[in-house]
Amino acid sequence: MEIKNFAELIGKVKGMPEMKRMVIAAAGEEHTLEAALHARKEGICRPILVGDAAKIREILKELKEEVPEEDIYDAAEPEVAAAKAVELVREGKGDFLMKGYLDTKVILKAVVNKETGLGQGRLMSHFTMFEVPGYHKIIVAVDGGMVTYPDLQMKKEIILNTIDVLHAYGYENPKVGVLACVEKVNPKMPETLDADELAKMNAAGEIPGCIVEGPISYDCAMSKEIADFKGYESKIAGDVDVLIVPNIHAGNILGKVYTVTCGAKMAGFIVGAKCPIVLTSRGSSAEEKYMSIVVSAAATK
């Protein structure tokens, strides 16, 4: 199967047999709570709130909502809230984690702590889904949010992380395009060398459960007509599920082109830890936070 749009994924998550428990670090922020409570109303997750308890209760009162007292943990300082939220997940009191109103580096420091964090010996990468007008299904573009300049091994792990999530969603054999500005290997362009090597790893069974092609240009990946015109033989052209970008700058730019210029919807989370981690910007809308909760809940085992 493949996911056509976010509405389809929401329906899938609503059909899950039980709600997942989502622990929010520094939960005292209106948009975060709105998104979490919307997800609770939809039967998607049960929010567990860690942060300044007085502030949390004040916002809940303004929203005319209630959360059981046993699901509110007082931790006013961001570092304390992050550590407590991670601890709750480690203790099995939560299924996945969400960043509230605190700096990304604060929560990631708690997550990657070797003694008390949520690492499992794997690279952590950012999984981002886009519903782009004009494309016939959801597209995943990675990694535009976490791994800055991935080498060949890191790109392999980013693909493995991404494929794990898509398999959890029900995809059988996702189509992966490793992007470059050309479709041929050029020794002077390391991106093309990495792409070619990743395709060979896939063919050799080192990257299983998907089809990997590269180097492939963006236009060939997204349009079979263009690929045919260029004489690029492909099993994925025009039907790609995943785009692997060369570095964080390319991923960030591509994502903003989708959302700012094309009007795409997006959602994402950190993958590779012991649980999904919802890591939206503090300035993200309640809708974007809600959708990121949905995609994380759908990937939670």
Buried (B, 14 or more C-beta within 10 A) or exposed (E): EBBEEBEBBBEBBEEBEEBBBBBBBBBBBEBBBBBBBBBBEBEBBBBBBBBBBEBBBEBBEEEEBEBEEEBBBBBEBBBBBBBBBBBBBBEEEBBBBBBBBBBBEBBBBBBEBEEEBBBEEBBBBBBBBBBBEEBEBBBBBBBBBBBEEBEBEBBBBBBBBBBBBBBBBEBEBBBBBBBBEBBEBBEEBEBBBBBBBBBEBBEEEEBEBBBBBBBBBBBBBBBBEBBBEBEBEBEBBBBBBBBBBBBBEBBBEBBBEBBEEEEBBBBBBBBBBBBBBBBBEBEBEBBBBBBBBBBBBBBBE
